[in-house]
Amino acid sequence: MPPRTRNAREAVDAKNHADALVHSTEKALAEHGSKVEESERRAIEDAVSDLKEALKGDDAEAIKAKTNTVAQASMKLARAMYKQQAESDAAKDAAKDDVVDAEFTEVDDDKEQQEICL
């Protein structure tokens, strides 16, 4: 493959990956942005903004670098999401463990019938 074609393909792949990351990060911020501190949320938003600017050009290396920055910044959001999910799951499991132990005696209907017949 000629170098020019390889570079163009690299740029397209980098852009596609970056577009997907921008979309998923923005969606996660909209849904779960309140779970991280304001400074962390702002850092993620700034990284996404920088990546969007890089996407306007064709420099695959710049796009890859900004993509990595967004991925690193959004890790804190992902951790906060998983932490909340784990806490929610633990609460559900605790609610399932509210089992009441009870004693019972087994009634044998056949014995009652035999006693009545006697």
C-alpha positions, 0 to 999 in steps of 0.5 A, a space after each residue: 500500500 502506498 504511503 499516501 494511502 496508508 496515511 489517509 487510511 490511518 487518518 480515517 481510522 483515527 477520526 472514526 475512533 475519535 468520533 465514537 469516543 466523543 459520542 460515548 463520552 458526551 452521552 456518559 457526561 449527560 447521563 452521569 456527569 453529576 457523579 464526578 466533581 465539577 473540576 473533573 467534569 470540566 476537564 473531560 469537557 475540555 478534552 472533548 472540545 480539544 478532540 473535536 477541534 483536532 477532528 476538523 483537520 487531517 493530522 492522524 497523530 494529533 487526533 490519536 493524541 487528543 483521543 488518548 487524552 479524552 480516554 484518560 480524562 473520562 476514566 474518572 467518570 467511568 469509575 464513578 459510574 461503576 462505583 454507583 452501579 456496584 453500590 446499587 447491586 450491593 443494596 439489591 443483594 442485601 434486600 434479597 437476603 431478608 429471608 425469614 426463617 420459619 419452623 413448620 410441622 408437616 401434617 400427614 393427611 393419611 394419619 388423620 384419615 386413619 384416626 377418624 376411621 378407628 
